Amino acid sequence: MLRRLYFLFPDEKQAQPVVKQLVELNIPKRRIHAIAHNVELNSLPQATQRQQHDSAFQIEQALWVSNLILFGLAFVVFVTALVSSSFVGAVSSLAVMTLSFIAGEQFVVHLPNVHLTEFSDALAHGEILLMVDVPKQRVAEIETLVHQHYPIAVVGGVSWSADAFGL
């Protein structure tokens, strides 16, 4: 799984040199995506429809709600099993609740969580959002490079990205 870095630029002209340098640093152009509202992007790699609509956020929400429902159902089964003195039912539902809790904790603690909704005001004001998908071990390197060489860029955080799904 890749990490998606978010950078805000006031205009396309300011973002072009960053894209050029990232490509020179062996980041494929297919992993660089630009989003802008009411601004025509001519020289920057455009984000796909899925990326523009933040499909990853929708998937996260669906998984989170599903996990909560699973936990709740397991809890109901657990209480029912206790009332009916079903040891197997109680242990099984307790195991499902434990796995659901661990999965939720791993999701919250270990997956970075920045989404397009956090940039809606900047995009509405004509700024350019550059999203760069990099391996986890290159996050600090790329953030430092952009921060030091392009002070006009606003570092917007890190999220996850699944290259295989075009998210």
Stockholm file with secondary structure:
# STOCKHOLM 1.0

chainA/1-167         MLRRLYFLFPDEKQAQPVVKQLVELNIPKRRIHAIAHNVELNSLPQATQRQQHDSAFQIEQALWVSNLILFGLAFVVFVTALVSSSFVGAVSSLAVMTLSFIAGEQFVVHLPNVHLTEFSDALAHGEILLMVDVPKQRVAEIETLVHQHYPIAVVGGVSWSADAFGL
#=GR chainA/1-167 SS CEEEEEEEESSHHHHHHHHHHHHHTTCCGGGEEEECSSSCCSSSCBCCHHHHTTHHHHHHHHHHHHHHHHHHHHHHHHHHHHHTTCHHHHHHHHHHHHHHHHHHHHHHHHSCCCCGGGGHHHHHTTCEEEEEEECGGGHHHHHHHHHHHCTTSEEEEEEEECGGGTC
#=GC SS_cons         CEEEEEEEESSHHHHHHHHHHHHHTTCCGGGEEEECSSSCCSSSCBCCHHHHTTHHHHHHHHHHHHHHHHHHHHHHHHHHHHHTTCHHHHHHHHHHHHHHHHHHHHHHHHSCCCCGGGGHHHHHTTCEEEEEEECGGGHHHHHHHHHHHCTTSEEEEEEEECGGGTC
//
